[in-house]
Amino acid sequence: MQANWRIGSLFGIPFFLDPSWFFILAFLTLVNARNFTPSFGTTLAWSAGFVMALLLFGSVVLHELGHSLVARSQGITVNSITLFVFGGIASIERESKSPGEAFQVAIAGSAVSLILFGLFYLIPQVLPLADMGRVILGDLARINLVIALFNLIPGLPLDGGQVLKAAVWKLTGNRFQGVRWATKTGKILGGLAIALGLGLAIQSQEWTILWIAFIGGFILRNANAYDRLTTLQETLLQLVATDAMTRDFRVVDTNQTLRSFADEYILAETQTPMPYYATKEGRYRGLVVVEDLHFIERSNWDTLTLERIVHPLSEIATVEEKTSLLDAINTLESCQLNRLTVVSPAGTVAGIIDRGDIVQAVVKKLNLPIPEDEIKRTKAEGRYPQKFQLQAIARASS
């Protein structure tokens, strides 16, 4: 079930509100109203506080749009933008192809915030505004400057972490090395923010300072998430089809009649049917799809052979033995198949690979706590575990 509320779209990008957004909206309205009350009175102060909170989130939306529109200019699909307690986040389908493009996406958000800072700072200088308007625009200018500078802190998941990732990627030629550096920095900064926030709150008894610790926890949690994601991406590139494939298939003779094949394999099969590959004179001819029997009159089964329904290897989706699991996953998804045929350099069938096999290989490599029953369910249903969406990870890495 979708926990967030969709509030519309802009430039074709859907916008969502996380439930936590309403908490921070109320909090910012309260804080701003308290600041405005001495100068403008209760009613006007609360109205201004609410408007100020909405304009602040409008600034966050524009910040995220900066990232999103630059990403779209690179051909990257932007799935959504979500506003939540700590600001906003743009969900993009894949990474940029080069460190230069990654830098452009990373810096775009803070560039927008700096432009907003300049606009909100200059407008009161050139236009005659009421005191309330000057105060609101002045505060918005300062807040956008803070947003820009805060996001440039060089640690993931902040924009500065993405900039650091792009820089290390450029220097080393290794994107994963860039992510590792940026996640390490994010973890250090997140830990320091937690310690600083807790220490200052205890020392001053000003519990609002705990926001520093909350932000630090957000940075630390997301840096750890980036780290885990990077480990999975690297693993999918390191493992190849032979690391995951099985030989759970049967080899049948192309000259066998459809009736003999049905009696010997289909009707007598007591377990989950295996894929069937037909051979002739010692050479693999292709895949036998059992469902194709339904399109042939049973009266012809005694005379027609499997050669009538064999799908040549050249016409079915295959991967080579040294194909990375990342590419195997993308092939599975793009072709919308339950399994792939793995072929050897000699053109023979080396094995088969399905989603359960892929999950099992990754789990074994990384020693992840995924139960065997979950892997069996993946094989049976052809769907990755809910919290282990390898197809999204592979798509984002390609």
For each residue, the residues with C-beta under 8 A, 3 or more apart:
1:
2: 6
3: 18 19
4: 16 17 18 19 82
5: 16 17 19
6: 2 14 15 16
7: 15 16 17
8: 14 15
9: 12 13 14 15
10: 13 15 61 65
11: 65 68 69 72
12: 9
13: 9 10 65 68 78 80 81 90
14: 6 8 9 79 80 81
15: 6 7 8 9 10 61 80 81 82 83
16: 4 5 6 7 80 81 82 83
17: 4 5 7 21 22 82 83 84
18: 3 4 21 82 83 84 85
19: 3 4 5 22 23
20: 23 24 84 85
21: 17 18 24 25 57 83 84 85
22: 17 19 25 26
23: 19 20 26 27 85
24: 20 21 27 28 85 86
25: 21 22 28 29 53 54 57
26: 22 23 29 30
27: 23 24 30 31
28: 24 25 31 32 49 52 53 56
29: 25 26 32 33 46 49 50 52 53
30: 26 27 33 34 49
31: 27 28 34 35 49
32: 28 29 35 36 45 48 49 50 52 53 139
33: 29 30 36 37 42 45 46 48 49 50
34: 30 31 37 45 49
35: 31 32 45 49
36: 32 33 39 40 44 45 48 49 132 135
37: 33 34 40 41 42 45
38:
39: 36 45 131 135
40: 36 37 44 45 48 131 132
41: 37 44 45
42: 33 37 45 46
43: 46 47
44: 36 40 41 47 48 132
45: 32 33 34 35 36 37 39 40 41 42 48 49
46: 29 33 42 43 49 50
47: 43 44 50 51
48: 32 33 36 40 44 45 51 52 132 135 136
49: 28 29 30 31 32 33 34 35 36 45 46 52 53
50: 29 32 33 46 47 53 54
51: 47 48 54 55 136
52: 28 29 32 48 49 55 56 136 139 140
53: 25 28 29 32 49 50 56 57
54: 25 50 51 57 58
55: 51 52 58 59 136 140
56: 28 52 53 59 60 140 143
57: 21 25 53 54 60 61 83 88
58: 54 55 61 62
59: 55 56 62 63 113 116 140 143 144 147
60: 56 57 63 64 83 87 88 147
61: 10 15 57 58 64 65 81 83 88
62: 58 59 65 66 112 113 116
63: 59 60 66 67 87 88 109 110 112 113 147 151
64: 60 61 67 68 81 88 89 90 109
65: 10 11 13 61 62 68 69 81 112
66: 62 63 69 70 108 109 110 111 112 113
67: 63 64 70 71 90 92 105 106 108 109 159
68: 11 13 64 65 71 72 78 81 90 92
69: 11 65 66 72 73 108
70: 66 67 73 74 104 105 108
71: 67 68 74 76 78 90 92 96 105
72: 11 68 69 75 76 77 78
73: 69 70
74: 70 71 96 97 101 104 105
75: 72
76: 71 72 92 93 94 96 105
77: 72 92 93 94
78: 13 68 71 72 81 90 91 92 93
79: 14 91 92 93
80: 13 14 15 16 90 91
81: 13 14 15 16 61 64 65 68 78 88 89 90 91
82: 4 15 16 17 18 88 89 91
83: 15 16 17 18 21 57 60 61 87 88
84: 17 18 20 21 87 88 89
85: 18 20 21 23 24
86: 24 214 215 218
87: 60 63 83 84 147
88: 57 60 61 63 64 81 82 83 84
89: 64 81 82 84
90: 13 64 67 68 71 78 80 81
91: 78 79 80 81 82
92: 67 68 71 76 77 78 79 105 396
93: 76 77 78 79 395 396
94: 76 77 395 396 397 398
95: 102 175 396 397
96: 71 74 76 99 101 102 104 105
97: 74 101
98: 101 102
99: 96 102 103 166 167 169 170 175 178
100: 103 104 166 170
101: 74 96 97 98 104 105
102: 95 96 98 99 105 106 162 165 166 169 175
103: 99 100 106 107 162 163 166 167 170
104: 70 74 96 100 101 107 108
105: 67 70 71 74 76 92 96 101 102 108 162
106: 67 102 103 109 159 160 162 163 165 166
107: 103 104 110 111 159 163
108: 66 67 69 70 104 105 111 112
109: 63 64 66 67 106 112 113 151 159
110: 63 66 107 113 114 147 148 149 151 152 159 160
111: 66 107 108 114 115 148
112: 62 63 65 66 108 109 115 116
113: 59 62 63 66 109 110 116 117 144 145 147 148 151
114: 110 111 117 118 144 145 148
115: 111 112 118 119
116: 59 62 112 113 119 120 140 141 144
117: 113 114 120 121 141 142 144 145 148
118: 114 115 121 122 141
119: 115 116 122 123 141
120: 116 117 123 137 138 140 141 144
121: 117 118 124 125 137 138 141
122: 118 119 125 126
123: 119 120 126 127 129 137
124: 121 127 129 133 134 137 138
125: 121 122
126: 122 123
127: 123 124
128:
129: 123 124 133 134 137
130: 133 134
131: 39 40 134 135
132: 36 40 44 48 135 136
133: 124 129 130 136 137
134: 124 129 130 131 137 138
135: 36 39 48 131 132 138 139
136: 48 51 52 55 132 133 139 140
137: 120 121 123 124 129 133 134 140 141
138: 120 121 124 134 135 141 142
139: 32 52 135 136 142 143
140: 52 55 56 59 116 120 136 137 143 144
141: 116 117 118 119 120 121 137 138 144 145
142: 117 138 139 145 146
143: 56 59 139 140 146 147
144: 59 113 114 116 117 120 140 141 147 148
145: 113 114 117 141 142 148 149
146: 142 143 149 150
147: 59 60 63 87 110 113 143 144 150 151
148: 110 111 113 114 117 144 145 151 152
149: 110 145 146 152 153
150: 146 147 153 158
151: 63 109 110 113 147 148 158 159 160
152: 110 148 149 158 159 160 163
153: 149 150 158 160 161 189
154: 158 160 161 163 164 182 185
155: 158 160 161 164 182 183 185 186 187 188 189 190 219 223
156: 161 162 164 165 179 182 183 185 186 222 223 226
157: 161 186 219 222 223 225 226
158: 150 151 152 153 154 155 161 162 186 219
159: 67 106 107 109 110 151 152 162 163
160: 106 110 151 152 153 154 155 163 164
161: 153 154 155 156 157 158 164 165 182 183 185 186 223
162: 102 103 105 106 156 158 159 165 166 182
163: 103 106 107 152 154 159 160 166 167
164: 154 155 156 160 161 167 168 178 181 182 185
165: 102 106 156 161 162 168 169 175 178 179 181 182
166: 99 100 102 103 106 162 163 169 170 178
167: 99 103 163 164 170 171 178
168: 164 165 171 172 174 177 178 181 182
169: 99 102 165 166 172 173 174 175 177 178
170: 99 100 103 166 167 173
171: 167 168
172: 168 169 177 178
173: 169 170
174: 168 169 177 178
175: 95 99 102 165 169 178 179
176: 179 180 230 233 234
177: 168 169 172 174 180 181
178: 99 164 165 166 167 168 169 172 174 175 181 182
179: 156 165 175 176 182 183 226 227 230
180: 176 177 183 184 227 230
181: 164 165 168 177 178 184 185
182: 154 155 156 161 162 164 165 168 178 179 185 186 226
183: 155 156 161 179 180 186 187 223 224 226 227 230
184: 180 181 187 188
185: 154 155 156 161 164 181 182 188 189
186: 155 156 157 158 161 182 183 189 190 219 220 222 223 226
187: 155 183 184 190 191 220 223 224 227
188: 155 184 185 191 192
189: 153 155 185 186 192 193 216 219
190: 155 186 187 193 194 216 217 218 219 220 221 223
191: 187 188 194 195 216 220
192: 188 189 195 196 216
193: 189 190 196 197 212 213 215 216 217 219
194: 190 191 197 198 213 216 217 220
195: 191 192 198 199 216
196: 192 193 199 200 212 213 216
197: 193 194 200 201 209 210 211 212 213 214 215 216
198: 194 195 201 202 210 213
199: 195 196 202 203
200: 196 197 203 204 206 209 212
201: 197 198 204 205 206 207 209 210 213
202: 198 199 205
203: 199 200
204: 200 201 209
205: 201 202
206: 200 201 209
207: 201 210
208: 211
209: 197 200 201 204 206 212 213
210: 197 198 201 207 213 214
211: 197 208 214 215
212: 193 196 197 200 209 215 216
213: 193 194 196 197 198 201 209 210 216 217
214: 86 197 210 211 217 218
215: 86 193 197 211 212 218 219
216: 189 190 191 192 193 194 195 196 197 212 213 219 220
217: 190 193 194 213 214 220 221
218: 86 190 214 215 221 222
219: 155 157 158 186 189 190 193 215 216 222 223
220: 186 187 190 191 194 216 217 223 224
221: 190 217 218 224 225
222: 156 157 186 218 219 225 226
223: 155 156 157 161 183 186 187 190 219 220 226 227
224: 183 187 220 221 227 228
225: 157 221 222 228 229
226: 156 157 179 182 183 186 222 223 229 230
227: 179 180 183 187 223 224 230 231
228: 224 225 231 232
229: 225 226 232 233 393
230: 176 179 180 183 226 227 233 234
231: 227 228 234 235 366
232: 228 229 235 236 362 366 390 393
233: 176 229 230 236 237 326 393 396 397
234: 176 230 231 237 238
235: 231 232 238 239 325 362 365 366
236: 232 233 239 324 325 326 329 362 390 393 394 397
237: 233 234 324 325 326 397
238: 234 235 324 365
239: 235 236 243 244 324 325 361 362 365
240: 243 321 322 323 324 325
241: 244 245 319 320 321 322 323 324 325 328 340 342 351 353
242: 245 321 322 342 350 351
243: 239 240 325 361 365
244: 239 241 325 328 353 357 358 360 361
245: 241 242 321 342 350 351 352 353 357
246: 351 352 353 357
247: 351 352
248: 274 275 352
249: 274 275 276 277 349 351 352
250: 265 274 275 276 277
251: 276 277 278 279 349
252: 256 261 265 276 277 278 279 288 306
253: 256 278 279 280 306
254: 278 279 280 285 305 306 307 310
255: 280 305 306 307
256: 252 253 260 261 264 305 306
257: 260 261 301 302 303 304 305 306
258: 261 262 293 296 300 301 302 304 305 306 308 309
259: 262 263 301 302
260: 256 257 263 264
261: 252 256 257 258 264 265 266 276 288 306
262: 258 259 265 266 267 293 301
263: 259 260 266 267 268
264: 256 260 261 268
265: 250 252 261 262 268 269 273 276
266: 261 262 263 269 273 290 293
267: 262 263
268: 263 264 265
269: 265 266 273
270:
271:
272: 380
273: 265 266 269 290
274: 248 249 250
275: 248 249 250 287 339 341 352
276: 249 250 251 252 261 265 287 288 290
277: 249 250 251 252 284 285 286 287 288 341 349
278: 251 252 253 254 284 285 286 287 288 306 307 310
279: 251 252 253 254 282 283 284 285
280: 253 254 255 283 285 307
281:
282: 279
283: 279 280 348
284: 277 278 279 313 347 348 349
285: 254 277 278 279 280 307 310 312 313
286: 277 278 310 311 312 313 315 316
287: 275 276 277 278 310 311 313 316 341
288: 252 261 276 277 278 292 306 309 310 311
289: 292 309 311
290: 266 273 276 293
291: 294
292: 288 289 295 296 309
293: 258 262 266 290 296 301 309
294: 291
295: 292
296: 258 292 293 300 301 304 308 309
297: 300 301
298: 301
299: 302
300: 258 296 297 303 304
301: 257 258 259 262 293 296 297 298 304
302: 257 258 259 299
303: 257 300
304: 257 258 296 300 301 308
305: 254 255 256 257 258 308
306: 252 253 254 255 256 257 258 261 278 288 309 310
307: 254 255 278 280 285 310
308: 258 296 304 305
309: 258 288 289 292 293 296 306
310: 254 278 285 286 287 288 306 307
311: 286 287 288 289 315 316
312: 285 286 315 316
313: 284 285 286 287 316 318 341 343 347 349
314:
315: 286 311 312
316: 286 287 311 312 313 341
317: 331 332 335 337 340 341
318: 313 340 341 342 343
319: 241 323 327 328 331 340 341 342 343 353
320: 241 323 342 343 344 345
321: 240 241 242 245 342 343 344 345 350
322: 240 241 242
323: 240 241 319 320 327 328 331 342
324: 236 237 238 239 240 241 327 328
325: 235 236 237 239 240 241 243 244 328 329 358 361 362 394
326: 233 236 237 329 330 394 397 398
327: 319 323 324 330 331 398
328: 241 244 319 323 324 325 331 332 340 353 358
329: 236 325 326 332 333 358 390 391 394
330: 326 327 333 334 391 394 395 398
331: 317 319 323 327 328 334 335 337 340
332: 317 328 329 335 337 339 340 354 355 391
333: 329 330 336 391 394 395
334: 330 331
335: 317 331 332
336: 333
337: 317 331 332 340
338: 354 355 382
339: 275 332 352 353 354
340: 241 317 318 319 328 331 332 337 352 353 354
341: 275 277 287 313 316 317 318 319 349 352
342: 241 242 245 318 319 320 321 323 349 350 351 352 353
343: 313 318 319 320 321 347 348 349 350
344: 320 321 347 348 349 350
345: 320 321
346:
347: 284 313 343 344
348: 283 284 343 344
349: 249 251 277 284 313 341 342 343 344 352
350: 242 245 321 342 343 344
351: 241 242 245 246 247 249 342
352: 245 246 247 248 249 275 339 340 341 342 349 357
353: 241 244 245 246 319 328 339 340 342 357 358
354: 332 338 339 340 357 358 379 382
355: 332 338 358 359 378 379 382 383 384 390
356: 359 360 375 376 378 379 380
357: 244 245 246 352 353 354 360 361 379
358: 244 325 328 329 353 354 355 361 362 390
359: 355 356 362 363 370 374 375 378 384 385 388 390
360: 244 356 357 363 364 375
361: 239 243 244 325 357 358 364 365
362: 232 235 236 239 325 358 359 365 366 368 390
363: 359 360 366 367 368 370 375
364: 360 361 367
365: 235 238 239 243 361 362
366: 231 232 235 362 363
367: 363 364
368: 362 363
369:
370: 359 363 374 375 385 388
371: 374 375
372: 375 376
373: 376 377
374: 359 370 371 377 378 385
375: 356 359 360 363 370 371 372 378 379
376: 356 372 373 379 380
377: 373 374 380 381 385
378: 355 356 359 374 375 381 382 383 384 385
379: 354 355 356 357 375 376 382
380: 272 356 376 377
381: 377 378
382: 338 354 355 378 379
383: 355 378
384: 355 359 378 388 389 390 391
385: 359 370 374 377 378 388 389
386: 389
387:
388: 359 370 384 385
389: 384 385 386 392 393
390: 232 236 329 355 358 359 362 384 393 394
391: 329 330 332 333 384 394 395
392: 389 395 396
393: 229 232 233 236 389 390 396 397
394: 236 325 326 329 330 333 390 391 397 398
395: 93 94 330 333 391 392 398
396: 92 93 94 95 233 392 393
397: 94 95 233 236 237 326 393 394
398: 94 326 327 330 394 395
